[in-house]
Amino acid sequence: MQTPRDVTLAELAGPDAAAALARLRAHAPVTRLAELDGWLVTGHAPALAVMRDAAHFTVADPRFSTARVVGASMLSTDGAEHRRHRRPFAAPFRAAELEQRFGGEVARLATGLVARLRPARAADLRTEFAGPLSTAVVAHTLGLRDIDVPTVLGWYAAIVAAVTALSAGDRPTGEEIAAMRDLAVAVRGGLGHDASSVLTGARGSLRDDEIVANAAVMMFGGIETTEGMIANLVTHLLADPAALDRVRVEPDLVPVAVEESLRLEPAAAVVDRYATADVVLAGAAIAAGDLVRVSLAAANRDPAVFDRPDEFELDRANSRSQLAFARGPHACIAMDLARLETRVGLGALLDGLPGLRPVAPAAAAGLVFRKPAAVRVHWDF
């Protein structure tokens, strides 16, 4: 059976990507795409299998562009080396400790942003709320106390641009070198002095340059995916007035709405692995060295797992079976902090912006990271 010829990477990056992914999944849960020069996994079961099997599907490959920019980290290593990088950061991100450790600061930042927005009676909530909130929280958790949001965003943009250039086979401009140098100075300045930083406990287990590399990874993930999470959740609720009304009057539904939004439109749409040996996955014969891209977005809409997969449903019983934060050894270490930010952020918006409603429909797009270009809203004063 041949691959559906009408599915392109451009379509997979567009607002109607779910339909294209469904066609691929109906064809086969693991499909070779010539344009990708690798395999795309669209089924929930094989997606889990790949992410849980670091022995056969690894991130430790020289083609992994992030490591070439920031250095070796928990994101780009496997096995014992991965555990060495990840272990020092596990305790600060435990769900049981997050509320006490970061909840007050996240609430302060979210309510402050809403208070500054409120008099204008209109805003783009992606760039004026979700982005600044996620950036400020990253700066706080990494102990970057004296660094303002625009500076952190500048470092982030330079690193992202370098990773993007390498992924496309181009040469970075060199701005990432200055960004990593400045980030290293800021991180080293806080080590040992800021007990609330998630980085402080890593000293002694990792070298300073390794702590900086992991800080860059957490900065990237904390800004990009959390901004997308908040923007996507607001977009889903504004497009469904009945669901929005339920969430307003039933605050206990906020965590449910977060999980369902993650399922329907994960902010990080794919994760990449490389086959370490010839292996058969869901009937597909994958060769050693092949790129295996797991579509979290497709797996999260697999009808074998989720009924009515294209609908946003607050009463869905298995939303937490979604794979938005990956699974296995590389499951997102800060997933519960991202959930906390999204819950608190939504609460601040609903409490502080009465009559919140969209100016125009919004839709997520992007091949690797998916979020709307803008979430334009207005409200009563």
Buried (B, 14 or more C-beta within 10 A) or exposed (E): EEBBEEBEEEBBBBBEBBEBBBBBBEBBBBBBBEEBEBBBBBBBBBBBBBBBBBEBBBBBBEEBBBBBBBBBBBBBBBEEEBEBBBBBBEEBBEEEEBEEBBBEBBBBBBBBBBEEBBEEEEBBBBBBBBBBBBBBBBBBBBBBBEBEBEBBBBBBBBBBBBBBBBBEEEEBEEBBEEBBEBBBEBBBBBBEEBEBBBBBBBBEEBEBBBBBBBBBBBBBBBBBBBBBBBBBBBBBBBBBEEBBEBBBEEEEBBBBBBBBBBBBBBBBBBBBBBBBEEBEBBEBEBEEEBBBBBBBBBBBBBEEBBEEBEEBBBEBEEBEBBBBBBBBBBEBBBBBBBBBBBBBBBBBBBEBBEEBEBBEEBBBBBBBBBBBBBBBBBBEE
